[in-house]
Amino acid sequence: MNGIPNELTIERRMAVPRDAVWRAWTEHATEWFCPLPWKAPEVEMDLRPGGISRVRMVGPEGEEMNLTGVILEVVPGERVVSTDAIAPGWVPQTAFMISVTEFIADGDGTLYRASARHWTDEARQQHEAMGFHEGWGKVAEQLEAVARRIA
């Protein structure tokens, strides 16, 4: 999107006010963070530049995936940028992507845009082959359901 190399993006117009989508995203992440049947029983997001971003996901067969990184930018109600290239304490680690999540007021609803920006074309292709569009699309659907419930 926007001509950024190696970026994958999903967009979804949600018929829910931006404030509700933001609250769902920031306060209810364990309910929407990964596509079912996966679950995210632990989600920690310290929403400030340099704050921790940590998620533990558990699959239906007991598989576990842990993601740790840092928050790079926060514009409350509008945008969160994070990366897995840096661990808390500014420790370099193997990078996969920068995540950019945007909440754009759209009339009485919200345009939700989530992007994954990769360092290489190979990493972008790998993420796409892992089911980026389907998985992140399902996550957006789950986020919208939570936002509708709390609106």
Long-range contacts (C-beta under 8 A, 24 or more apart in sequence): 1-113, 1-115, 4-115, 4-117, 5-121, 6-117, 6-118, 6-119, 6-120, 6-121, 6-123, 6-124, 7-115, 7-116, 7-117, 7-118, 7-124, 8-115, 8-116, 8-118, 8-124, 8-127, 8-128, 8-132, 8-133, 8-136, 9-113, 9-114, 9-115, 9-116, 10-113, 10-114, 10-115, 10-132, 10-133, 10-136, 10-137, 10-140, 11-111, 11-112, 11-113, 12-111, 12-112, 12-137, 12-140, 12-141, 12-144, 13-106, 13-109, 13-110, 13-111, 13-112, 14-109, 14-110, 14-111, 14-112, 14-140, 14-143, 14-144, 14-147, 15-108, 15-109, 16-109, 16-110, 16-144, 16-147, 16-148, 16-151, 17-108, 17-109, 17-110, 17-151, 18-77, 18-103, 18-104, 18-105, 18-109, 18-110, 19-77, 20-110, 20-147, 20-148, 20-150, 20-151, 21-103, 21-110, 21-112, 21-143, 21-144, 21-147, 22-76, 22-77, 22-103, 23-147, 23-150, 24-143, 24-146, 24-147, 24-150, 25-80, 25-101, 25-103, 25-143, 28-146, 28-150, 29-55, 31-142, 31-146, 32-139, 32-142, 32-143, 32-145, 32-146, 33-57, 33-139, 34-135, 34-139, 35-134, 35-135, 35-138, 35-139, 35-142, 36-138, 36-142, 45-71, 45-80, 45-82, 46-71, 47-71, 47-74, 47-76, 47-80, 48-74, 49-73, 49-74, 50-90, 52-88, 53-82, 53-84, 68-93, 69-93, 72-98, 77-103, 78-102, 78-103, 78-104, 79-103, 95-119, 96-123, 96-127, 97-123, 97-127, 110-147, 112-140, 112-143, 112-144, 114-139, 114-140
